[in-house]
Structure formats: structure tokens, C-alpha cells
Amino acid sequence: MYKPYLTKPIYVITPLLFNKLQIVRQKFPYFLGISAPIRQKDTHSPSVKTSKKERETVPINPDAAGSVGEPKEFSWTSDDSLLYSLGVGAGVTDPTGFELNFTTENSNEIEQKSLPTQVVVMGGGQTPGFGDFNPVFLLHAEQHITLHETLPASGTGIATARVGEIYDKEKAALVYLENDVTDLDGNPMWSTKSGLFLGGEGGWGGDRGPSNPWELPERPADDVVSYTTRTDQALLYRLNGDRNPLHSDPTFASAAGFEKPILHGLCTYGFTGRALLHAVCDSDTDRFGGMGGRFKSPVVPGEELSVHIWENEDSILFQTRVNDRVVFDNGVMTLR
């Protein structure tokens, strides 16, 4: 059974929270549903849950699958790459050691490099619309990246976004958004694929989608890499562009059902990618081909992430945990 990684959606939107959601949607459409309008719920209603009738008034459009947006040129700088690396913990355990090529641009005889997972914060193309829905029930369920070449520390690319598969999960819809980036000559640089779980938007009788064949190996992990996140990790990571107040504003986080702001899922993703790069690729970014999987549960800044890695003859599998709690699941890594 498919389960999204968050279990406490927001049901009641106060005027303050509504205004903040509007700001988040305008600044970060990739997080809160592209061009979807936000519906303000009547806070005087005795019912806290969104009614079935209300949910049915904002259906997504399954026919939007395959739609392609206009290409968009963008650039990133050396400073962008440094900030991202720091945002996912690079240099914390050894500030002047093995990750200096990710955290500095002018160290003696050290060439600056970018972490492969940095592609998740760059090059968002103009994603076509795929219907209207309540973004309060939107969960970032999956993330996959493919590196067609080594990511430079700075550069310019052209991003083309498209709506991928749209699956009917009965009580929800699963929508995939894809983004392909090329250089100015049209050579592929990287591709990303995000899975969005839209609560209350299923039930139109569409394809449920394929089952995931991923299985946790029975043997202990071949390698386990652990990193402790900083208590202010989300405040640092948000400087990469995702200013969603769920990760910084206690009031907003409380309204979403959390005791305190949680870490960005893509920050957990970046920590996981760092672990895979060092453990599997011997820190060689030229060998890193891609990674993907499902968000399982949220992380609180300050918690320790442990990435469990299994290297098989034909696959590299991984799972990220906080103690015994799985936070990123069904992980698969590819090499180049």
C-alpha cells in the first residue's frame, strides 16, 4: 500500500496561515502545487475536515500527463554551490578536511566541486498546469535525480519541465513532475522527477500505477554512514530558496500538526546523497549517476541521520533512518 511520508495534513486554515500559504505558493510554486489556487476554509465551521463535496470541486486533470512547458534559461554561481553544500552538512565533521572542495572556492590546489544533489534546487522549468487542488493536502512523496554529466560549480542551463504520469490512488492522486536540463548547446546535463501526493484528489477510476518491487535486503547493510544534523539546519538550508515557513515558523508548524518546525525533505535527501557519494563513489562526483526513493517520515533538526547502504551485483540500495525510524525509503543509486 502506498503511504506518503507525512501523516498530519492541515485541515483548518486560519486567516494568518492562509496569507502565509498564499505567499509560499507565489514564491515556491514547485512546493505548493504550481498554479493551484488556495481555498480558505471557514474557520467557524464545526467540522475540521474538508468535506467530500468540497474536495470534488477542485479536481486535477489526468489528461495533463505528458504536457510540456516552455524552456527556461537559468544560471548558478560558485556561491550557490558553496551555500548548498553547507546547507546539507558538508564540512561539519572536518571543516578543513576531505570536503574542502565542496565548501571553499580558493583553497590551495583544490578545485571547487558541486554535490550532485544540488540539482534539486536548480533549474525549475515552467511546469504546465494539471488542474486545481487544495495545496494544503500536497505532500512531496518521492524524489529522483539523474546526472548525465558531472555538475560544475557554476554554469548556465536550459530547463524544460513536463507533467509526467498521473495515477489514481482512490483517496488521493500521485502526480509526477519532471525536469530536464541541458547546456546551451542542447547536451543533457541532468534530469529530476518529483512525486506529489495530493490528498482528496483521487477516485476518478484511473490507473493506480505500478507497484514498487523494492525490498529491504535481509542481510545487514554493507555500510552505514551517519551524520548529525544541526539544530539550525533548516534555517541554513532554507537559504537555497525554499522559504516554506513549515521549516522555520513554530506557529505554521504547529498548525500543520508538528511540535516544532521540521527539516526540509530535500535537505534529508542532500545529506543522504553526501553519504552515498563518499561511501560508494569514494567522493568522486564523476561516478555519481543518480539516486531516488520515497520520503517516509519527517526529520527534526538536530536528529542524526544514518544511511544504510547495500551494494549488490546489479544494484545499490539504501535507506535513511533516525534510530529505528525510516525517514527515506526504497532508495536506489546508480553509477556512471
N, C-alpha and C positions, 0 to 999 in steps of 0.2 A: 504493500500500500504506500502511495506517495505521501510524504509528510514534509511540509515546509519547515524551515528552521525556527520560525517564531510561533509561539503558541498563544500570545496575548495581543490580539489586534485591538485597535482603538475603536470603541463603539460610540462614545459620546464626544462631540467636538464642541468645546466651549468657544465663545467669540474670540478669546485670546489665541487659543490653539488653532482656530480656523484661519485667523490672519497669518499666523506663522506658517501654516501649511501652504497658504497662497504664495508667500514669499519663497518657500522652499521649492514649490512647483515651478515658479518662474525662473529661479536661478539654477535649479538642478533637475531638469525635466527627465534625465535618464534615471533618476531615483524614484520620482513620484509620477510616473505614468505618462511621459511625453506631453501630449497636449490635452490630457483628460481634465475636464472641469472638476473642481472640488465641490461637493454638496455639503452644505451646512445643515446639521441635524437640529431639530427643535429641542433645545435643552430643557424645555418644560414638559416634554413627553414622558409619561410614566414608564415607557419601555426603553431600555438601554440598547437593545439590539435593533439592527436595521431590519425592517420587515422584508419579506419575500417580494411583496409588490413593489417596494421602493427599489430593491436591487434590480428587479426586472426592467426598470425604466432606463437603465444605463448599460445596455448590452455591448459587449465588444463585437467586432466584426470578423468572423472567421475567414471571410473572403479576402481579408487584407494580407493573408500569408503570401509571401513572395513579393510584396511591394518593395520598390527600391527608391531611396531618397536621392536628392541631388548631392553630387560630390562636394566636399568641403575641404579647402586647404587650411592647414594649421602648422604651427611650429612649436618646438620646445627647446629650452636652453640648458646650459650646464647647471645653472642654479636650480632649475626644475628637477633635474635628476638628483642633485645633492639633497634637496628637500625631501623628495620621495624616499630616498634611501634612509635618511634619518627617521622618517615617519614610520618605517616598518622595522626599526630597531637596529639598523646597521651601525656598527662601531660601538655599541653599548658595552659589550663584554670585553673589547680590546680596542680602545679608541685610536691607538696609533699602530694597530697591528694589521691583521690579514684582510680587513675590509676597507683599508685606507683608499683603495682605488674607487670605491663607491661613495666615500664621504668627503673626499678632497679633490681639487682640480689642479693643484700646483705642488704636489709632493715630489721630491727628488726621484727621478727615474720611474715614476709610477704614472701610468696612463689612466685617466678617469674612464670609468665604465658605468653603464646603467644596469640596474637589476631588471631582469626580463619581465617581472610582473608589473613594472611601471606602465605597461601599455594599457592597463585597466583604467588609468586616469587621464588618458590622452586620446585625442582624435575622434571624439564622438561626432559622427556624421548627422545629417538632417534625417532623423528617423521618420518614416511615413506614419500617419495616424492609423490606429487599428481599433477605433471605436471609443466610446466613453465609458468610464467606470469610476468607482469610488477609490481614489488612491490611498485612502486610509487602510484599505484591505490589501494593499500591494506588498508582497514580500519578495525580496531578492533571494531566489531559491537556489540558483546554480550559477557557476562562472567557469568559463573555459577560455583558454588563450592558446594560440599557435604562433610561434615565431618562425617566419620564413627566412629571416636573416638575423644576425646579431644586432640588437638595438643599440644605436650610437648614443653618446651622452648628450648630443644636441642634433637637431635636424629639422627637416620640413617634410610633411607628408600630405597625401590626399586621402580623406576618409569617405567611404561610401557605406551608408547604413541601409539595412533592409529588415523587414519583418520576416522572421523565419517561421517555423511550424507553430500552429496554434492548436492546442489539444484541449478536449473537453474532459475535465475531471469530475463531472457531475455537480459537485458543490463549489467548484472553482474552475478557472481556466489557467492553463500553463502556456505562456507566450514566450517565444524565443526571439530575442533581438540580436542581430548580427552586425558586425562592423569589419570591413576590410580596408586596410591601409596600404597604399603604395607610395613609392617615391615619386618625384616629379616626372620621371621617365616611364612610369607605369609598372615598375618592378615591385612585386609583392614584398611587403615588409612584415606585417603581422595581421592576424585576424582574431576577433573576440566574439564570444557568444554568451549572452546572459539569459538565464531563465527567470521569468517573472511569474509568480504565483498570485493570481487575482481572485481573492475570496468572493464568493457570491455571484460569480460571472459564468459558471458552467451550466450544464443541463440543456444544451440545445440539440443533443443527440449526435455530436461529432465524435471523431476518432479520439480514443483515450491516449493514444501514443504507445510506443513500445515499452516493454519492461526493461529494467536495468539489470544486466547479467552480473554486475559487480558482486563479489563475495569476499568477505574478510578471510584471509588465509588462516588456517588452523594453527600454523607454527608461530612462535614469537617473531616479532619484527626483526629484520636483519640489522636495522639501525634505528636508533631513536635520538632525535635532536630536540633539545629543549631550550626555549627562550622565555625569559620572564618579561612581560610587557610592563612598561612604566605606568604609574598611576595617572600620569598626564598624557598617556599615549594618544588618546583620541583628540586631545587639544592640539597636539603636534600634527597628527595625520590629517586633520581637517583642513590644514593649510594647503593641501594638494588640490583643494577645490570643492570637496563635499562638506558644506557647512550645515548639513542637516542637524537641527538642534536636538534630535534624539541622542546625539553623541556628546552634547555639551551642556544642555539646559535641563536642570533637575525637574523643573515644572513640566516640561514637554515629555521627558522620560517617564515621569510619574503618570501622566495622562495615558501613556502608551502601555502602562502596566508594569513598569520596571522600577525597582527601588532607587536606582541611580542611572545616569547615562551609560550606555553600553558602547563597546568598541565597534568601529565600522567593520562590517563583514569583510570588506576588501582589504582592511588592514590585517586581519587574521589571515587572509589569502596571501598578502605580501610576506608576512612572517613565515608562512608555510613554504612559499616559493624560495625564500632565502635558505631555509633548511635543506630543501631539495637540491638547490644549486651547489651548496657546499658539500653535502653528503654524497650525492650521486654524480655530480659533474666535476668534482674536485675544484669548485669555484670557477670553472671555465664557462663563461657565458656563451661561447661559441657552440657548446654541446647542448645547451638547453633548448629543447624543441617545443615544449608546451606542457600544460597541466590543466586539469579540470576536475570538477566534482560538485558536491552539494553542501550548502550551508545547513547545519543541523541544529545548533543552538547558539545563543549569543554569548559573547565574552565580555567580562567586566575588566576595564583597565586595571593592571596590577596582577592579573592572573598569569600563571605560567602555561605556555603552550608547548605541548610535546608532539612532535611529528613522528609517527611510526611509519617506517618505510620497509617495503618488501620488494626485493629485486629478483624477479623471475626470469626465466629464459626468454620469454616473449612479452613481458610486461613489467612495468614498475608501478606498484600500487602504494597508496599512502592513506593515512587517516590522522587527523589532528585532534588532540584531546586536551582537556583541562582535567587533570586527575583521571577519573574513570568516565567523565562526561565527554562524549563525542561532540565536537563543535564544527568539524568539516569532514564529510564522509564521501565514500565512493570515489576516492581520489585516484586518478591515473595520470602518470607523467610520461612524456615522450622525449626522445633524444634526437639530435640532428647529427 
